[in-house]
Amino acid sequence: MGHSWWNYDIPPDWEAVTEAPLPNVCALQWRSAHEAALSAIAESSLEHHTVRYEDLVGEHYRRAATAHRLAAWLGVPNDELQPLVVGGLDPIMATAPPRPGRWRARADELSGVLADARTLALAERLGYARDPRQLGVSRHARG
């Protein structure tokens, strides 16, 4: 199971995108998942640790450093987590392996959702540049 179907979350307002282009569906899913996590953090005393996608698929040294920080935060042995983060896991439902900035190959197709004020505001809240041409480059990575 899972090799021939796509599994989407059912975010609030999903009905609004049932006839929408795929980028709009994906943007709603991306926003709703991140907004739910940020709301849960804000409304509770849950401990949290932020891990950026690009730190999981970027250069070897970034993946290794991220694995080390995550293992320390989780309290698990680094030598058990490190191979999974550094070596990566096989993509399950993807057309190509993950990599930083992969979305840029479809920038024209994604331009509408990347310029959407809700998407830009959330990206900025997550520490990314508000300029859609710079999405995928965190303010922290730019210095």
N, C-alpha and C positions, 0 to 999 in steps of 0.2 A: 504494500500500500504506500501511497505517497509519491510514487514515481510518475504518475500520469495525471495528477490533479494539482490545482493551486489552492492553497488554504489562506483565505483572507480573514482578518479580524472583522468583526461587525461593529464599526465605530458609531457613536452617536451621529445622527443625521445621514446614515448610510443611504437612505432612500433618495436623497438629493443627488446621488451620483450613479444611480443604477443605469442611466442612459448616457452618462458622461464618458469622455475619452479616458483611457487608462491612466494617463498622467494625473488627472484630477482625482481618480480613485486612490492612486498611490499617495498623492499629497495629503488627502484626507486621512488615510491610514497612518502616515508618518506623523502628521500633526497630532492626531487623537492619541496615539500611543505615548508620544513624548509629553503631551499635556496631562495625560492621566498620571504618568510617573511624577512629573513635577508637582501636580496637585497633591498627590499622596505624600510627597516629601514635605510640602508646605503645611499640610493639615495635620501632620503627625510628628512624632519624635523619632521616626525611623532613621536609623543610620543609613547613609548611602555613600557610594563611591562612584564617581563619574569615570566612565571609560569611553573614549572617543573611537568611533569606527575606524578612522584613519590610523589610529595607534594599534589596531588589531590587524590591519591589512597592509600597513606601510613597511618601511625598511626593517630589516632584521633587528637592528638595535632598538627600534621603537617597540616592536612586538615583544622583545625580551624584557625591556624595562617595564612595559605595561604588565606583562605576566608577573614579574617580580613584585610590583606594587599591589596587584590584585591578589596574589597569593598571600602576601603579608596582611592585607586587609581582611581577607576571608579566614585567615588562620589555617591555611592548608599548606602542605609541603610544596615549595617552589618547584622541586624536581618532578612533581606530578602534574602541575599546571603548565609549566614552561613548554613541554613538547606540544601540547594542544594549541597554545597561543602562537608559538613561534612557527611550528610546522603547519598549522592551520588545519581546518576540517574541510572535508569535501563539500562543495556547494550542494544543496539539496534541490532547490527549485530556482535555478539561475541559468541564464543563457551563456555566462562566461564567469570565470573566477573573479572574486571581488578584488578591487584595487582602488587606491585613492583616486578620486576624480573620474571614476568610470563614467559617471553621468554626462561628462562633457562631450562624449561621442554622440549624444542625443540632445545636445543643448537646444537646437532649434525646436525639437518636439516638446521639450520641457520648459521652454521660455515662459509660457503663460503661468504655470504654477510656480516657477522660480521667481517671478516678479509679483506674485500674489502677496499682498500686505500681511496676511495671516502667516504665510510660510516664512516670509522674511523676518517678521517680528519674533517668531519662535526660534528661527535659526540664530538670531541675534541673542535671544535669551539663553540659548545653549552655548554661546561664546563664539559664534561664527560671524563673519563679516556680513553686513546688511546688503552690500552690493552683490547682486545675483551672480555676477561674473567671478566673484571670489568665494562662493559657497564651497565648502569642503576645505577651506583654509581657515583654521581657527585663529582668533586674535592672539592666542597664546603661542601658536606656531609661527606667526608672523613677527613676533617680538614685540 
